[in-house]
């Protein structure tokens, strides 16, 4: 009878993947969170949520756990891609610098998210730079072993393709905001994007300067626009970068205008 975790037959040699897969099954059954840190990071990744223990173990076998401090640069724009990352804790800023030296923030990678998978798949250099903005715990998946793994595990490949599709959608939404919306519309749409369900309180994860770089505005325009939204009765600015949504429907209408 095959092992419940790794699906191996009893007469097959035990591998690291087998041990991890079995530990996951036992952990699920006992309600315990005793798996290795890298497994925990991978298991909590949204892209891999539907993978079974054996598939998570396969990912863990080629991955390593990295810890990075605020301000640390993980890689630079236009340098050779060496692998992709899964964020377990903290935040990582993904930004592109124009020939004139202006930084444009494309995305803030948060726990449960991946980044650099497109460069791994496409075989091109890192198109952006990555900088840790909050002390981070990361699962690093090196390019060569990852590509080999994807050939053997098509379901994992499909999950990563879904992640690239989500990234493309975010970029299309961002370009739409920059091209079609004024400052108020851009800021309103960004605030709405932070909302989860029907909650009426959000926290800005970016400083005003970083938000300005993300939305193609200036820091002064961000401050002025937030004040304008407050005057309209749509939001209330609170300490620690918190924003209370006083009129969520009105804010959503402005975001779509």
Secondary structure as GFF3:
##gff-version 3
##sequence-region A 1 257
A	DSSP	alpha_helix	16	30	.	.	.	ID=ss1
A	DSSP	alpha_helix	37	43	.	.	.	ID=ss2
A	DSSP	three_ten_helix	46	48	.	.	.	ID=ss3
A	DSSP	alpha_helix	53	62	.	.	.	ID=ss4
A	DSSP	beta_strand	63	68	.	.	.	ID=ss5
A	DSSP	beta_strand	73	75	.	.	.	ID=ss6
A	DSSP	beta_strand	83	97	.	.	.	ID=ss7
A	DSSP	beta_strand	103	109	.	.	.	ID=ss8
A	DSSP	beta_strand	114	115	.	.	.	ID=ss9
A	DSSP	alpha_helix	117	122	.	.	.	ID=ss10
A	DSSP	beta_strand	129	142	.	.	.	ID=ss11
A	DSSP	alpha_helix	143	152	.	.	.	ID=ss12
A	DSSP	alpha_helix	154	180	.	.	.	ID=ss13
A	DSSP	alpha_helix	183	194	.	.	.	ID=ss14
A	DSSP	beta_strand	201	203	.	.	.	ID=ss15
A	DSSP	alpha_helix	208	215	.	.	.	ID=ss16
A	DSSP	alpha_helix	219	231	.	.	.	ID=ss17
A	DSSP	beta_strand	235	237	.	.	.	ID=ss18
A	DSSP	beta_strand	242	245	.	.	.	ID=ss19
A	DSSP	alpha_helix	248	256	.	.	.	ID=ss20
###
